[in-house]
Amino acid sequence: MAEKLFEITNALALFSWLFLIIFPYKEWSRKLLFNLVVIGLALLYLVLITQYFDVDTFESFGDLNSLSAVFSEPMSVVIGWTHYLAFDLLAGLYITKDAEKYGINRFLLIPCQLLTFMMGPVGVFLYFLLRASITKKLIHPF
């Protein structure tokens, strides 16, 4: 089951990111991705952690060796991966919406989106560098 969930969530993430790259400045596309994919991944995550983790599992999060043992199980890796996929897409939706606000060319945004998909914080960091270089000032994201 872990392998199948891994394949499904990966495919969903890939298609979602392609969709975001193709239709970055369409509000309907961002709403669709948030309401179906991000929320769907969040719900899947919730179901998986309630089925596969117990209170003792969460106590393991404070110790590296214990945490490593938790993530030696395939389903735990899928749970963690689902967490990453949801948050990276959420970050991608944020930077895309923010880029639209500042009138950043959608083609300049693509490397930031791809890096956010593949390496989360690196893509977000690149986006804020891009935004600062275009706007000529550092802007707090919130």
Helices and strands as residue ranges (DSSP letters): H 2-22, H 27-32, I 33-38, H 39-52, H 55-59, G 60-62, H 64-70, H 74-101, H 106-119, H 121-135
